Amino acid sequence: MNCERIDEAIAAFPIETAVNGSLVEKSPYGNGHINDTFLLRCQAPGHHEKRFILQRMNRHIFKNPEQLMENMVHVTKYLRNSLICQGKDPDRGTLNVLQTRDGADWYLDGAQDYWRVFPFIEKSVCLEKVESEKDFYDSAVAFGNFQKMLADFPVSTLHEVIPNFHNTASRFRDFQKAVQEGDKERASLAEKEIAFALSRENEAGILTGLLAKGELPLRVTHNDTKLNNILFDADTHKALCIIDLDTVMPGLSLYDFGDSIRFGASTGAEDEQDLSKVELDLALFEAFTKGYLEGCAGSLTEKEVGLLPMGAKLMAYECGMRFLGDFLTGDHYFKIHRENHNLDRARTQFKLVADMESKWGEMIRIVQKYK
């Protein structure tokens, strides 16, 4: 990244004015794969330090960055007002977008790249994996509370920044196309996995079909509810706020629930090659279900609650199809670090789906216990 480009973006925001100090350091930050992220460190009077996050948005992934930022600003302002009404700290309970010197929510540079700035939430940590049932439970309460706080948000005002992002029926059609048009040699390596995915076509459209019939409500959803998209208080380890709001848009609560289970309740890594290590941890599933429903605090419909297991299964199934489709068509979307990496990822997701099917009765029992 050209330093002049970064300096141009920094100059567009009143960072030093906000702290009545001076910028002393800028450096790459985090391990995200989509946007370019930098940590800005400012020195304020009295040796007080204030930090900010600067991001260049990936315009190849996010085709409509202005719509994305409109969604983010509307949602974070709504959350901020809700936190104030609840007597909570709005500077730690949600992301806050810093406006440019011209009063805009983003900066468009000379190369037509979009930049944004957030005040850094101090004394917070991010967990890359589930370290305990309590951590997973706390994350579930946070995601459930996010859903509850936005239950009355006018969802129709949000843009669909990535069309059909979590639409399993649409993803199935994309997968079929990948099978038809993809590399035949690669397909021969994945015959079993292709057959597994194709055999579950009837389930792909269950949730979107219910949405179309008005039996499931359209809600404000995060759409990337991994554990590492929550900030925890460094001292208390309590969940502070939900981050990475790029994919906030209209969707189904069941997919948000399911993505957390897919990522956090699996006993194996997402790219585990030894499939004997991959299964659904029912204790973690129960901890998350309990926390999520507590966080939602009755804001979900009875039908939504009853379909939570299906949300978990379909998210693993959908993700597996995406990994496998990318493998068949040359690994253009998901970054790979070894040969057949996306095939390995697909296999773990399909193993998780199969294990959920074998534990279906237990999953339903757990949901009924906490509804």
N, C-alpha and C positions, 0 to 999 in steps of 0.2 A: 504494500500500500504506500503510495506517494505521500511523504510527510507534508508537502504543500497542500494536498487535498485535505488532509486531516486538520491542518491549521486553518484552512479556509472554513471548514465546518465549525470548528471551535469558535472562531471569530464571530460566527452568525448568532451565537447564543450568549446571553448576559451572564456567563458563568462567574466571572470575577466580581461583577457587580452584585450578584446574589449573595456572596459571602463577604463583600467588602475586603477582598484579599487579592491574591495573585496566584496564577497557575504555576505550579512548580514541577509537575511531572505528568507525562502522558505515556501509557504503555498498553500493549495488547492485554486482553482480559478474558478469562473463561475458556471453555472448551467447546463452545457451540459450533455447529457445522453449517449454519445457514447465514447468519449475519456476521459482519465484522464488528467486533466489540472492543472498546478501549476504556480504560480506567483513567479518569482525570483527577489529579490530586491538587487541591488548592490550599494555600496557607492563609488563614485569616488572622486578624489581630489577636494578641494574647496566646500565640502559638496554637490556636485552635485549627484543626484540620477539617476540611469539608471535601467530600469526594462526589464525583458524578460518573454516570455511565453514558458514553457516547457510542452510538451504533449507526453503521451504514447498513441500510436495509438491502436485502438481496432481491433486486428487481427481476431476476430471472425466475425465482420461485414465486415471488409476490408480484403479480402482473399489475395490480392496482394499489400501489402503496398509499395513495391519498385516501382511498376507501378504507384500507386497513387502519390508517391512523385515525380516521373519523370514528371507526368502531372503537378503537382503543380509548380515545379521549372521552367519548360519550359514556362508555362503561366505567372508566376510572373516576370520572367526575361523579357519576351516580353512586359508586361505592364510597367515594370520599364523603359525600353528603350523608349517606347512611351511617358511616362510622361516626361522624360528628354527632348525629342524632342519638347514637347509642353511647356517647361519652367516651369513645375510643380514639386512639391516636391515628388520624388519617395519614400522617406521614410515614407510618410503619405498617398500616393495615392494607395499603394498596400502592401500586406504582403511581407516580405522579409525573406527568409530562411537563417538561420545562419549555416554555415558549421561546421563540427566537426574539431577537431585538425588534423585529417588525411585528411581533404578535402572532406569528404562525406557530402551528404545532409541529412543524418539520421544516427542514431546510433542503432546498434543491440546489445542488452545486453546479458548476459549469460543465461537468461531465454528465449531467442529468441523473446523478445519484441522489437518493433521499437519505437524510440524516435526522436523528432525533437524540434527545438527551433526557435522562432521568436522574434526579438526585439519588445517590447511593444510600441504601438502607443499612445503616451501621449496626454493628454487633449482631449480624445475621449470618447464618450458614446454610449451605445447600447440601443435601444428601444425595449421593449418586446411586445408592442402593439401599434396600431395606435392611436396617441393622437390628431391628427388634419389632415385635408385634405392636408395641406402644408407638413407635415411629409411624408405622403403617396406619394404625388407628388414628393418630393425630393428623396425618395427611388426609385421611378420609373425612374427618370432621371439617378440615379446611375446605376441601372441594365441595362437600355437602353444604357448608355455610355459604360458599361462593354461589351455589345454585339457589339457596334460599334468599340471599340478599338481592339477587337479580330476578326473583320470581315475578315481580310486577314491572320489570323493565319492559318498555315497548319494543319487543323483539322485531317487529316489522320495520323499525327504523334502521336496523343493522344491514350492512352489505354482506353478501356471500362472497368473501374474498377469494376463496378457492372453491369453485363449484363442485358439488358432489364429493367433497373431501372425505366425509364419512357417510357414504351411501353404498352399502355392501352390494346391492343389486347392480349399481353402476360399476363398481370395482370388479364384479364378476364378469360383466361384459368386456371390460378392459382386459381381464385375464384371458378370456376366450380369444380375443384378438391377438394377444401375445402368443398363445399356443399356436394359433394358425399361421402367424407371420414370423415367429421367432426362429432362432437357430435350431435346426433339426438335430444336430449332434448333441447340443445341450439338452434338447427335449428327451433324447434317448437316455440321458443320465437321470432324468427326473420323471420317468414314466409313472412310478408309484405315486409321487406327490401330485402330479397332474390329475391322475385318476381320483385321488382323494378329494381334491378341490372340486372337480367337475361333478362328483357324486353328491355334493351338498348344495346343488343349485337351488332346490326348493326352499332352502332356509335363507338364502341370501336376501330375499326381498321381504322377509317377515316384518321387520320393524318399519321400513319405508312404506310398506303396504298399509300398515296400521296408521301411520302418519297421514297418508293420502286419504284414508277413510275418516279421518278426524278422531280416531280412537287413541292417539297419542298426541300430546301437545308439543308444539314447536317452542323451544326455549333458547335462552342465551346460553351457549355452551363454550367451553374452553377448547376442546378438541385435541388437546395434547396433555392429558392429565397424568404425566409421569411424576414420580416422586421428586425428581430434580427440578421441577417447575414450582416448587414451594420453598419459600424462605422460612427458616426456623430461627427463633431467638437463640443467640449463642449461649446465653446464660441459663434460661429456663427450658430450652429445647421445645418450647411450644411453637406451633405453626403461627407465622406472622401474616404472610400474604401470598397470594398466587401471582406468579410472574410468567413471562413469555406469553404475552397476550396477542401475538400476531394472528393466531387462528381463532380468536373470539368471533363468533358469528352465530346465526340461527342454526339449531341442530337438535339432537335428541339427548336427553340426560343419560339414557342408557348407554350411549357410546362413551360418554365421559366416565361413567362408572366402569365400563368394560375395559377401557384402555388402561386404567389404573390396575385392574386385576391382571390383565395380560402382562403388564410390565413388572408389577411388584409382587404378585402372588405365585409366580413361577419359581420352582426350585432350581432352575438352571439359567445360565446366561442366555441372552437373546440369540447368540450365535454358537451355543454349546454344540459340540460335535458328538459327544457321547449322549445319545438320547435317553439312556437309562437314568440320567440325572435330571430329566425334565418331567415335571408333573405339577399339578395344581396343589399348592399347600392349603389345605382346608382351614387350618388355624389362621393363616393370613387372610384367606377369603372371609372368614367369619369376623376377624378384627376389622377389616375394611368395611364390610357390610354394616356392622354395628355402628362404626364411626360415621359412615356416609349418611345413614338414615337419621342418626342423631343430629348431624349437621344440617341436613335438609329440613328437619323439624316439621314434618308434615306437609311440606310444600309439593311433594310428588303425588301424583294420582295413584290410586290402588292398582291400576293396570301397569303403570310404570314400575312400581315396586315389584309386582309379580314377575315382570319380565327382566329383572336385573341379571339373572343367570344367562339369559339369552344375549343380553348386551355384552357380557364377558366373552361368551363363546364366539359371537359374531366379530368382535374386535380382533380376537386371535386369528380367526379364519380370514378376515379381510386383510390383516397385516401379512399373513402367510401368502396370500395370493399376490399381494404387492411385491413382496420379496421374490417370489418365484417368477412372476411376470418380468421383473427387472432382470433376473438371471437369464431368462429365455431371450431377452431382447438386447443383451450386451452390457448390463450393469451401468446404465446411464444415470440413474436417479440416486440410488443409495451407494455411498462410498464403500469400497471393498478394500480389504487389507490382505487377502489371500485368495488363491484359486477356489472357485465355487463357494465363496463367502455367502452370497445371497441365497444359494441353494441350502446351505447349512441353516441360515436364518429361517427360511421357509419351513424346513424340517422341524425346527424347534416349535414353531407356531402350530403346525399341524399335530405334533405330538401333544401339545397342550390342549388343543381342541379335542383330540381323542380321549385324553385323560378326563377332561370336563364331562364328556359324554358318559364315561364310566362312573362318574361321581355325581351325576345329575340329580339324583334323589337327595343326596346330602346337601347340595347347593340350594335346592328349593327349600329344604327343611330349615337351613340357616336363615334364609331370607324371611320365611314365615315367622321365625323366632323373634325377629327384630322389627317387623313391620308395624 
